[in-house]
């Protein structure tokens, strides 16, 4: 009999009449790349099916809106009560269940946040919406939901569950957290109704959710499983706390099969990075809410939020803190996480960086591109991927940073002979300077595992090797991939060469040389994250930026958590402020036409990167095929580097 390292994690669990093969559930994640015809495209089918292929026991869909007229929160929400959606959700359910996972349909209603964007409705303007009580939401008055609309909504949930069951879903997830309709009714702050649907008694505020669950059980059968997602705590001053979460969970006893405990409220920016834990939080920061609720209920409990390491998951289950662990971004970073953990290859798991790249790109361009997993967001393409190359090549990869490692690994996986040269003694590139920062530990783990993967496969790794044109010609490669990276820009400011001035890269690894008062030039991600790191070490940090806003690198959702952390750590950021001169006692700046001195013991520049393009281009005639990737073309992010490296490596060998 085999001995598993994680016996509790891989013990099946039965909820209702459904048997789940392990305790790892893929929690709901959205899918935004839709055509506006209220159907999910083939890309969504491939996206959700890929998670099931990787071994998750349950895979939940995007939000399926139960009432297309009164419940849609955005233009890309799919209304399950529209018959046009049916065939596409059938395909999604089939793509999940065919791999042995239980397909779970997330059912949702936006409540007072429904139909709030004119762009969503075009010329018709804002549409109808109802909340627990009459309330100003944005710039409109949302009326109290009358009894007949409550009853209508309960029936909408029932019909949605019946539709989902008929389409092949084995469970429904009722979203009663994060600020959506049912959460609004549960909230003692929002729901001050005087009837049986609200007010002080939790029995009243929970009634809406409870009646929905009971009605679904009557319609779909008592053994059809229902998962209810709640916010165990809203996690902000003025919001409800864990006591309300416990009380709500106790009301759900006997009417649902799994209580899925999340946290936060999507309308409050300061807790966005709690609901979707940012890199600034530790591992599993919301487990405590599930663990506390589990003490008070007999119904199985699930936990979610920044959980991605099998050992931690095993401990959560074994110690009784929860019965199920759910994850979203961890299964985007590596959908094969469950199977890798089961077969003892956990050291090969790609760790989620919690960088928000997936979430931001999904909102901006419709696909959840992962920074470190080039398959995510491209699952449909991968089903029709370029076949293994007919022509095997000798490939020289120059540079062992993020892009270089990915290119080398993909080329090796596709059968090419690969030489990877790195001019330093360590793989990882310039970003290695951040690996020991507390909130970048996931980045450090990723770099470590990528480097281990390079050594594990058949790659000729040559460290401490600078590739000159002469060296490259001596290798005799068929293909050269230049991934030479970029170097920090040193701004031409008087005083920049002073003894009190450091570059950001140096400051990350030599924080002991940084004074107590710090002024950072540049409000990009490098400067701001460095500022937070130094503030965590007890430094007084000031950031100055000549532009009118911070530069989030296109990752606007990470910026939400970043701003919250800047505020928490008292890092001051002055925009529209240009550094004029660096002095021994600080930085003289021009601000609103006036000069202002920002006192500092240490000045750190973080004003951007300059591509090492000359080094790359010097190799362009040293092999028949030549490609440039990553920062040596233009400074980008991890997601860009990984995606381009992967695709170019896949393209090699066609001729």
Secondary structure, DSSP 4 states (H G I P E B T S, - for coil): ----TTTTTTS-EEETTEEESSSEEE---------SSS---HHHHHHHHHHHHTT-SEEEEEEEES-TTT---STTPEETTSGGGHHHHHHHHHHHHTTTPEEEEEEE--GGGTT--HHHHGGG-S---EESS-EEETTEEEEEPPHHHHHHHHHHHHHHHHHHHHHT-SEEEEEE-BTSHHHHHH-TTT---SSTT-SS-HHHHTHHHHHHHHHHHHHH-TTSEEEEEEES---STTS--HHHHHHHHHHTTTT-SEEEEE--BTT-GGGHHHHTT-TTS-TTTTHHHHHHHHTT-SSEEEEESS---HHHHHHHHHTTS-SEEEESHHHHH-TTHHHHHHTT-GGGPPPP----HHHHHHHHHSS---SS-TTTT-HHHHHTPPPSPSS--EEEEE--SHHHHHHHHHHHHTT-EEEEE-SSSSTT-GGGGGTTSGGGHHHHHHHHHHHHHHHHSSEEEE-S----HHHHHHHT-SEEEE---EEE-----BTTTSTTEEEHHHHHH-GGGS-SEEEEE--BHHHHHHHHHHHHTT-EEEEE-SSSS-B-TT-HHHHHHHHHHHHHTT-EEE-SEEEEEEETTEEEEEETTEEEEEE-SEEEE---EEE-HHHHHTTTTSSSEEEE-GGGTS---HHHHHHHHHHHHHHTT--
